[in-house]
């Protein structure tokens, strides 16, 4: 029931593939409304590539500032 800033997803690092893995979107969040699904992988944010080792940096970029928008594109699993 708290407030959040960003696209509204739970993330983790997939150590085997060194990718950023979406655990799940938060219900009714921008990510949920955009069709982001559990198991989707984030490879780029605003055109910049990210690996699993960069989870913290990617998370900070996705959270952004209020009224900041990043480009979201659904990825294949």
Backbone torsions as a table, in degrees:
resi	resn	phi	psi	omega
1	UNK	NA	2.6	-179.8
2	UNK	-80.6	173.1	177.0
3	UNK	-93.4	151.9	175.8
4	UNK	-140.7	160.2	175.2
5	UNK	-120.6	132.8	-179.7
6	UNK	128.2	-157.5	-175.4
7	UNK	-89.8	-15.3	175.5
8	UNK	85.9	63.6	177.5
9	UNK	-139.3	155.1	170.0
10	UNK	-101.5	130.7	-175.4
11	UNK	-119.5	159.0	170.1
12	UNK	-149.3	168.5	176.5
13	UNK	-99.4	125.5	173.4
14	UNK	-87.6	102.6	-173.3
15	UNK	-68.0	-31.8	-179.7
16	UNK	-66.5	-38.6	-177.3
17	UNK	-104.0	-5.7	-177.5
18	UNK	53.7	49.9	178.5
19	UNK	-128.2	163.5	175.2
20	UNK	-92.6	119.0	-173.4
21	UNK	-108.6	134.3	176.9
22	UNK	-83.5	120.7	175.9
23	UNK	-74.6	-50.3	176.5
24	UNK	-171.2	152.0	170.7
25	UNK	-81.5	154.7	175.2
26	UNK	-81.4	133.8	-176.8
27	UNK	-52.8	133.3	177.8
28	UNK	66.7	13.4	177.0
29	UNK	-81.3	168.2	174.8
30	UNK	-56.8	-38.1	178.7
31	UNK	-64.6	-44.3	178.7
32	UNK	-60.9	-45.3	-179.5
33	UNK	-67.7	-26.7	179.2
34	UNK	-83.2	-6.0	178.0
35	UNK	90.9	15.0	176.5
36	UNK	-66.5	136.3	-175.2
37	UNK	-121.9	155.5	172.1
38	UNK	-57.0	137.0	180.0
39	UNK	94.8	-13.7	174.4
40	UNK	-64.6	154.9	-177.3
41	UNK	-117.8	136.0	174.5
42	UNK	-94.9	121.9	177.9
43	UNK	-112.1	-29.7	-179.5
44	UNK	-140.7	147.2	173.4
45	UNK	-131.1	120.5	-176.8
46	UNK	51.3	39.7	176.5
47	UNK	83.6	-5.4	-180.0
48	UNK	-98.8	129.3	-178.9
49	UNK	-75.1	144.6	177.2
50	UNK	-135.7	144.5	174.6
51	UNK	-111.3	173.7	177.7
52	UNK	-58.9	-31.9	179.0
53	UNK	-65.9	-17.9	-178.4
54	UNK	-105.0	26.6	-177.5
55	UNK	-54.7	-46.5	-178.0
56	UNK	-62.7	-44.1	179.3
57	UNK	-63.8	-43.3	179.5
58	UNK	-63.5	-43.0	179.8
59	UNK	-60.8	-43.2	178.5
60	UNK	-63.8	-38.8	179.5
61	UNK	-66.7	-41.0	-179.8
62	UNK	-68.0	-40.0	179.3
63	UNK	-63.8	-43.5	177.6
64	UNK	50.7	-164.8	176.2
65	UNK	-100.7	157.2	176.6
66	UNK	-57.7	136.4	-177.1
67	UNK	74.4	10.1	172.9
68	UNK	-93.9	136.0	-177.6
69	UNK	-119.4	131.5	173.1
70	UNK	-110.4	157.5	-179.6
71	UNK	-79.3	131.1	178.3
72	UNK	-115.7	132.5	176.1
73	UNK	-136.6	129.0	178.6
74	UNK	-63.4	140.2	179.4
75	UNK	-116.9	151.6	174.2
76	UNK	-74.3	152.0	177.3
77	UNK	-75.1	NA	NA
